[in-house]
Each structure stands twice: as C-alpha cells, then as structure tokens.
C-alpha cells in the first residue's frame, strides 16, 4: 500500500472557480407573475456572477470566498396599474334665499389600465461571501449495475440518475421553483460530474457560513412613478408632454397618494426580492449550498486509471482508499489517499 498526496494552491482554486462562474451565468432566469395591491406584475430574474481578482483564499478551517458580485441580470418587470377615474367639479353650493347651484363635473382621466415595462437588468447587484470546508464523497451510480470496474470505466453514462439527484437537491431546498426550471438548472451542472459509470471520489465545498448583502432598491420608486406618468401622457408629442406633466403634476401626485404608489412600488420590489419570493434567501441558499452539492471542486475515478494505453489495451486501474482532505493555510489544500 502506498500513500499519495495531491496539493492544490489558492491560485489554482481561483482558476477552477472560473468554471463555476460560467455555470452560474448559464442558469436560466426565474419567470413568474403575481399581484400586489393595485399592481399586477410579471417578472424575469436572473443572476450573473462577476468575481473580483482572486476571490478565493485559504484559511485554517477551509476555503474563503470574498465579495463575489452577483448582478441581477436580467431583471425585467411589467407592472400593470389600474388608475381610477379622476374628476373635478360636481360640488353643490347652497346660499340661503338664493338657493343651490351645482358645478359641472368634468372628467380629467377615465379609469385607465397602464402597463409599464421596466428593465432594471444590470443595475442592482448583491455581494456574496462565505467560508467553506472541503468534503469528499463517493459517487456510486445504480446504473453501473454489475459491471466490473474496467467495464464501468469504458461505459458512457447515458442514464438520468445524476440529473434526478440534482433535481431533488434543488427542489428540496427551494420548493417554489417550477419543475421545468429545476430541470433546466440541474442540466447546467450535470456535465460537471457525468462521464462514464466508474465510481468516483468527488470533492465539494460545504457551507460553514455565508452572507448575502442585497442592494436597497427603494431609490427606484421615483423613476417608476415618472415612467407611469410618461405612459399616461404617451399620446402627446414630447414637447407638449413636458408642459402637460408640469401642469398635471398635482393630479399625478394625487393619483400616487390615492394609490400609495410610492410605498406600494417600494413594498412590491422589497417583497419581490425578500418576502414574497424570498429571492434573497433563495440566492443565498443557491450560492452557499445547492451549487456546491452539484459542482465538484475536483474529482477522480476509483479505481483510478493509473496507466492508459492508446493502442486499445485496457487501462491499469488502481483502487483508492482512505481519502482525506487537509488545509495547510494559506498555501494549499492537500488530498491524501492510499492506493493498493
């Protein structure tokens, strides 16, 4: 029995992590629709990762990720607002002896439904940090059946076993996702671990702690109100629209006050990210837990094909036992194993 050690430094880890970033950026956006107060809405939310230079470092307890920037892209909302009828006049004034006189009622705006498309893609970003240990797990596929190690090493995995395992990981952690989206997300990560039917040692990052800082999006309220105003006056030429906005601004303010538009939009966006869909918690769970169960830091087959021959001879397979991981911070991760 011989002992083998493999060392991986932080520089190599950062190069490996670039592969994960590309996979996260390939995850399809979440699309859904709903209602909040006077608003109807449909939305599409995706995430794009852009790490700073070398975000990965090693500590005495594991792997540290610093300030991984997650941009909401796409982030598209279609807000549908029903504006009530706005009238002036109609009041009656009564004077003793002279009697009563009623002012004519004038309709300024009929009841109107306005749909405002809002594209906030690439504007808001979150910052993700965390610390992780490195764990090793043996993957043994049921599809392997009774195949010998050599047969399994030569047989392509055509089953959906890994796909279904990943779907279970995602849907168990985030049950609100539709099954079609769960499958699409799982398919992004399946190629990372799917090859032949040989048993494999797979090394994952395991969450010790993680933190997601969401950017406050309340400052968009004024811009959205302005877009609603432009939509209401879109039938006017641009120059006249500017004058009309100035004249009708008190009316627009009254509409906003009547519907509490500012607070409702703010609450909608906050609920969208945190409460109603739990986007903040979902993103933190996705980044800090789910993807690291599906994406391998590295892997190797067991038995390991120590010697391979391109002339058609079968490979020499060496069994691997007693796999262990140690962190020699800040220099390297060391994987040790016994080969028979």
C-alpha positions in Angstrom: 0.0 0.0 0.0 1.3 3.4 -1.0 0.3 6.9 0.1 -0.3 9.6 -2.5 -0.7 13.4 -1.8 -2.1 16.0 -4.1 -1.7 19.7 -3.3 -3.8 22.5 -4.7 -3.0 26.1 -4.0 -5.3 29.2 -3.9 -4.2 30.3 -7.4 -5.3 27.0 -8.9 -8.6 27.2 -6.9 -9.4 30.6 -8.5 -8.8 29.2 -11.9 -11.1 26.2 -11.1 -13.7 28.7 -9.7 -13.9 30.5 -13.1 -15.6 27.3 -14.4 -18.3 27.6 -11.7 -18.9 31.3 -12.6 -19.6 30.4 -16.2 -22.1 27.7 -15.0 -23.9 30.1 -12.6 -24.2 32.6 -15.5 -25.8 29.9 -17.6 -28.6 29.2 -15.1 -31.9 30.3 -16.8 -33.8 33.2 -15.2 -36.8 32.7 -13.0 -40.0 33.9 -14.6 -43.4 34.3 -12.8 -46.3 36.6 -12.3 -48.4 37.8 -9.4 -50.4 40.6 -7.8 -49.6 43.1 -5.0 -52.2 45.7 -4.0 -53.2 47.7 -7.1 -50.4 46.2 -9.1 -50.3 43.2 -11.4 -46.8 42.1 -12.3 -44.8 39.6 -14.4 -41.1 39.4 -14.0 -37.9 37.7 -15.1 -34.9 37.5 -12.8 -31.5 36.0 -13.5 -28.1 36.2 -11.9 -24.7 36.9 -13.3 -21.5 36.4 -11.4 -18.5 38.6 -11.7 -15.8 38.0 -9.2 -13.0 40.3 -8.2 -9.5 39.2 -8.9 -8.7 36.0 -7.0 -11.8 35.9 -4.7 -10.7 32.6 -3.2 -8.3 32.3 -0.3 -7.4 29.6 2.2 -7.9 29.8 5.9 -7.1 27.4 8.7 -10.6 26.0 8.5 -11.2 25.9 4.8 -11.9 27.9 1.7 -13.0 31.5 1.9 -14.9 33.4 -0.8 -14.7 37.2 -0.6 -17.1 39.7 -2.2 -18.4 37.7 -5.1 -20.6 40.2 -7.0 -24.0 38.9 -8.2 -25.7 41.1 -10.6 -29.5 40.8 -11.2 -29.4 40.3 -15.0 -32.0 40.0 -16.4 -34.3 41.9 -14.1 -37.4 42.8 -16.0 -40.7 43.8 -14.6 -44.0 44.5 -16.3 -46.1 46.5 -13.8 -49.8 46.8 -14.6 -51.6 49.6 -12.7 -55.3 50.5 -12.9 -55.7 54.3 -12.4 -59.1 55.3 -11.1 -61.3 57.9 -12.8 -60.2 61.4 -11.9 -62.9 64.1 -11.8 -63.1 67.7 -10.8 -66.3 69.7 -10.0 -69.7 68.3 -9.2 -69.9 70.0 -5.9 -73.1 72.0 -5.0 -73.0 75.3 -3.2 -76.2 76.4 -1.3 -76.9 80.0 -0.4 -79.9 81.0 1.8 -82.6 82.6 -0.2 -80.8 82.3 -3.5 -80.8 78.5 -3.4 -78.3 76.0 -4.6 -76.0 75.9 -7.6 -74.0 72.8 -8.7 -70.7 73.0 -10.6 -70.4 70.8 -13.6 -68.5 67.6 -13.2 -65.5 67.3 -15.5 -63.7 64.1 -16.1 -59.9 64.6 -16.4 -59.0 61.0 -16.8 -61.2 58.0 -17.3 -60.4 54.8 -15.5 -57.3 53.6 -17.2 -55.1 50.5 -17.1 -51.4 51.2 -17.8 -48.7 48.6 -18.3 -45.2 49.8 -17.6 -42.3 47.7 -18.8 -39.3 48.2 -16.5 -35.9 46.9 -17.4 -33.6 47.1 -14.4 -31.1 44.5 -15.8 -27.6 45.0 -14.7 -28.4 47.8 -12.3 -28.7 46.1 -8.9 -26.1 43.8 -7.5 -25.6 41.7 -4.4 -22.3 40.8 -2.7 -21.7 37.2 -1.5 -19.1 36.0 0.9 -18.7 32.7 2.8 -16.4 30.2 4.3 -16.4 26.5 3.4 -14.8 23.2 4.3 -13.8 20.7 1.6 -15.5 17.3 1.9 -15.1 14.1 -0.1 -17.9 11.8 -1.1 -18.0 8.6 -3.1 -20.4 8.6 -6.1 -21.6 5.1 -7.0 -24.3 5.0 -9.7 -27.1 2.5 -9.6 -26.8 2.5 -13.4 -23.4 0.8 -13.0 -25.2 -2.4 -12.0 -23.0 -5.5 -12.1 -20.4 -4.0 -14.4 -16.8 -4.6 -13.5 -14.5 -1.6 -12.8 -13.0 -1.9 -16.3 -16.4 -2.2 -17.9 -17.7 0.7 -16.0 -14.7 2.8 -16.9 -15.4 2.1 -20.6 -19.2 2.6 -20.5 -20.7 6.1 -21.0 -23.3 7.1 -18.5 -26.5 7.5 -20.6 -28.8 7.5 -17.6 -30.6 10.4 -15.9 -29.6 9.3 -12.5 -27.3 12.3 -11.8 -29.9 14.7 -13.3 -32.6 13.4 -11.0 -30.3 13.6 -8.0 -29.6 17.2 -8.8 -33.3 18.0 -9.3 -34.0 16.6 -5.8 -31.3 18.8 -4.3 -32.7 21.9 -5.9 -36.4 21.3 -5.3 -35.9 20.2 -1.7 -34.0 23.4 -0.9 -36.2 25.8 -3.0 -39.6 24.1 -3.4 -41.2 27.2 -5.1 -39.4 26.6 -8.3 -41.4 25.1 -11.2 -40.2 21.6 -12.2 -39.2 22.8 -15.7 -36.9 25.4 -14.2 -35.5 22.9 -11.7 -34.6 20.6 -14.6 -33.0 23.4 -16.6 -30.8 24.4 -13.6 -29.8 20.8 -12.9 -28.8 20.3 -16.5 -26.3 23.2 -16.3 -24.3 21.2 -13.7 -24.8 17.6 -14.8 -21.9 17.7 -17.3 -19.5 18.6 -14.4 -19.8 15.1 -13.0 -21.3 12.9 -15.7 -19.0 10.9 -17.9 -18.6 7.1 -17.5 -20.1 4.7 -15.0 -17.0 4.3 -12.9 -17.2 5.0 -9.2 -15.8 8.5 -8.4 -14.4 10.4 -5.4 -16.0 13.9 -5.7 -14.8 16.9 -3.6 -17.3 19.6 -2.7 -17.3 22.8 -0.8 -19.6 22.6 2.3 -21.0 25.8 3.7 -19.8 26.8 7.2 -21.3 30.3 6.9 -22.3 32.6 4.1 -23.7 36.1 3.8 -25.5 37.8 1.0 -25.8 41.6 1.0 -28.8 42.8 -1.0 -28.7 46.3 -2.5 -31.5 48.5 -1.3 -33.8 49.2 -4.3 -36.0 51.9 -2.8 -34.4 54.6 -4.8 -36.1 53.3 -8.0 -39.6 54.5 -6.7 -39.3 58.0 -8.2 -38.1 56.7 -11.5 -41.1 54.2 -11.7 -43.6 57.0 -10.9 -42.1 59.0 -13.7 -42.4 56.1 -16.1 -46.1 55.8 -15.1 -46.6 59.5 -15.8 -45.0 59.2 -19.2 -47.2 56.2 -20.0 -50.3 58.1 -19.2 -49.3 61.0 -21.4 -47.7 59.0 -24.2 -50.3 60.2 -26.7 -48.9 63.7 -26.6 -45.8 65.0 -28.5 -42.7 65.2 -26.4 -42.6 69.0 -26.1 -46.3 69.2 -25.1 -45.9 66.2 -22.8 -43.3 68.1 -20.7 -45.7 71.1 -20.3 -48.6 68.8 -19.6 -46.6 66.9 -16.9 -45.8 70.2 -15.2 -49.5 71.3 -15.3 -50.9 67.9 -14.3 -48.2 67.1 -11.7 -50.6 67.8 -8.8 -53.1 65.4 -10.4 -50.4 62.8 -10.8 -49.3 63.3 -7.2 -52.9 62.9 -6.2 -53.1 59.6 -8.1 -49.9 58.5 -6.4 -51.2 59.5 -3.0 -54.6 57.8 -3.6 -53.0 54.5 -4.6 -50.0 55.0 -2.3 -47.9 54.2 -5.4 -44.6 55.1 -3.9 -44.9 52.8 -0.9 -46.6 50.1 -3.0 -43.8 50.0 -5.5 -41.2 50.0 -2.8 -43.0 47.2 -1.0 -43.5 45.3 -4.2 -39.8 45.4 -5.0 -38.8 44.6 -1.5 -41.3 41.7 -1.3 -40.2 40.5 -4.7 -36.6 40.2 -3.5 -37.1 39.2 0.0 -40.6 38.3 1.2 -43.0 37.0 -1.5 -40.4 35.0 -3.5 -37.6 35.1 -0.9 -35.2 36.0 -3.7 -32.5 37.0 -1.1 -32.8 33.7 0.9 -33.1 31.7 -2.3 -30.0 33.3 -3.8 -28.0 32.7 -0.6 -29.2 29.1 -0.4 -28.4 28.6 -4.1 -24.9 30.1 -3.8 -24.0 28.9 -0.4 -25.3 25.4 -0.5 -27.0 24.0 -3.6 -24.4 24.6 -6.3 -21.6 23.2 -4.2 -23.5 19.9 -3.9 -23.7 19.7 -7.7 -20.5 21.3 -8.8 -17.2 19.4 -7.9 -14.2 21.3 -6.9 -12.4 18.3 -8.4 -12.9 14.5 -8.8 -11.2 11.3 -9.8 -12.3 7.8 -10.6 -12.0 4.8 -8.2 -10.3 2.6 -9.2 -8.1 5.2 -10.7 -6.8 4.7 -14.3 -3.1 4.9 -13.5 -1.9 3.7 -16.8 -3.8 4.1 -20.0 -2.8 2.9 -23.5 -4.0 4.4 -26.7 -3.3 1.2 -28.7 -6.5 -0.4 -27.4 -5.2 -2.2 -24.3 -7.3 -1.8 -21.2 -6.2 0.7 -18.6 -4.4 -0.3 -15.4 -6.8 0.6 -12.6 -5.6 1.2 -9.1 -8.0 1.1 -6.1 -8.1 4.2 -3.9 -8.9 4.1 -0.2 -8.7 6.3 2.9 -9.2 9.6 1.1 -8.8 12.6 3.3 -8.6 16.4 2.9 -6.4 18.8 4.9 -5.9 22.6 4.7 -2.4 24.0 5.1 -3.4 27.6 5.1 -2.6 29.9 3.5 -0.7 27.8 1.0 -2.7 24.8 -0.2 -5.3 22.1 0.1 -3.8 18.6 0.4 -5.7 15.5 -0.7 -4.2 12.2 0.6 -5.2 8.7 -0.3 -3.9 5.1 -0.2 -3.5 3.2 -3.4 -3.4 -0.6 -3.5 
